[in-house]
Amino acid sequence: MTTETALGATLERAAATLRAMAYDHRLHLLLLLHDGEQTPGALAAAADLEPTLVAHHLRYLRDARLIRRRRQGRNVFYSLASAATSQLVQDVIRFARQLS
């Protein structure tokens, strides 16, 4: 793979990540998950969103590899995918606050 091709692939992944985060409900869910693993029901209550809407956004975030899912019996728990995801969410919020 050439350097130019590798850069193109990296830019494409970066743009996909930013698109996944570029919706206020999804960013809110990421912020809630920054505090630790949570169930979809807990996220829906904390974000004051319908559970079906939360499920849709969680699926989108999972497809973008920003979060991961863990099953324990009949329960499903979501968490941020990595420390890098946590840092990205913090940086985006910090940047937005500096724009005020």
C-alpha positions in Angstrom: 0.0 0.0 0.0 1.4 3.4 -1.0 1.6 6.2 1.4 -1.0 8.1 -0.6 -3.4 5.1 -0.5 -2.8 4.7 3.3 -3.5 8.4 3.8 -6.7 8.2 1.8 -7.9 5.2 3.8 -7.1 7.0 7.1 -8.9 10.2 5.9 -11.9 8.1 4.9 -12.1 6.4 8.4 -11.7 9.8 10.1 -14.5 11.3 8.1 -16.8 8.3 8.9 -16.0 8.8 12.6 -16.8 12.4 12.5 -20.1 11.7 10.6 -21.1 9.2 13.3 -20.4 11.8 16.0 -22.1 14.7 14.1 -25.5 14.3 15.6 -26.3 15.8 19.0 -28.1 12.7 20.3 -25.2 10.4 19.4 -22.7 12.8 21.0 -24.8 12.9 24.1 -24.8 9.1 24.3 -21.1 9.0 23.9 -20.8 11.5 26.8 -23.0 9.3 28.9 -20.9 6.3 28.1 -17.8 8.2 29.0 -18.9 7.7 32.6 -18.9 4.0 32.1 -20.8 1.0 30.8 -24.6 1.4 30.6 -27.7 -0.4 29.4 -29.8 1.0 26.6 -32.6 1.7 29.0 -30.4 3.7 31.3 -29.1 5.7 28.4 -32.6 6.4 27.2 -33.7 7.6 30.6 -30.5 9.7 31.1 -30.8 11.3 27.6 -34.6 11.6 27.8 -35.0 9.8 24.5 -37.3 7.0 23.3 -35.7 3.6 23.6 -36.2 2.9 19.9 -34.3 6.1 19.0 -31.5 5.1 21.4 -31.3 1.7 19.8 -30.9 3.3 16.4 -28.1 5.6 17.5 -26.3 2.8 19.4 -26.4 0.7 16.3 -24.9 3.6 14.2 -22.2 4.2 16.8 -21.4 0.6 17.0 -21.1 0.3 13.2 -18.7 3.3 13.3 -16.6 1.3 16.0 -17.0 4.1 18.5 -18.8 1.8 21.1 -18.9 -1.9 21.9 -21.6 -4.1 23.2 -21.4 -6.8 25.9 -24.0 -9.4 26.7 -24.5 -10.7 30.2 -27.4 -13.1 30.2 -30.4 -11.3 29.0 -28.8 -7.9 29.6 -26.8 -5.8 27.0 -24.3 -3.2 28.1 -22.6 -0.6 26.0 -19.3 1.1 26.6 -16.8 3.3 24.6 -14.7 1.2 22.3 -11.3 2.4 23.6 -9.4 5.0 25.5 -8.9 6.8 22.2 -12.6 7.1 21.8 -12.9 8.6 25.3 -10.1 11.1 24.5 -11.8 12.0 21.2 -15.2 12.7 22.9 -13.4 14.8 25.5 -11.5 16.8 22.9 -14.6 17.5 20.8 -16.5 18.8 23.9 -13.5 20.9 25.0 -13.2 22.3 21.5 -16.9 23.2 21.4 -16.7 24.9 24.8 -13.8 27.1 23.6 -16.0 28.3 20.7 -18.4 29.9 23.1 
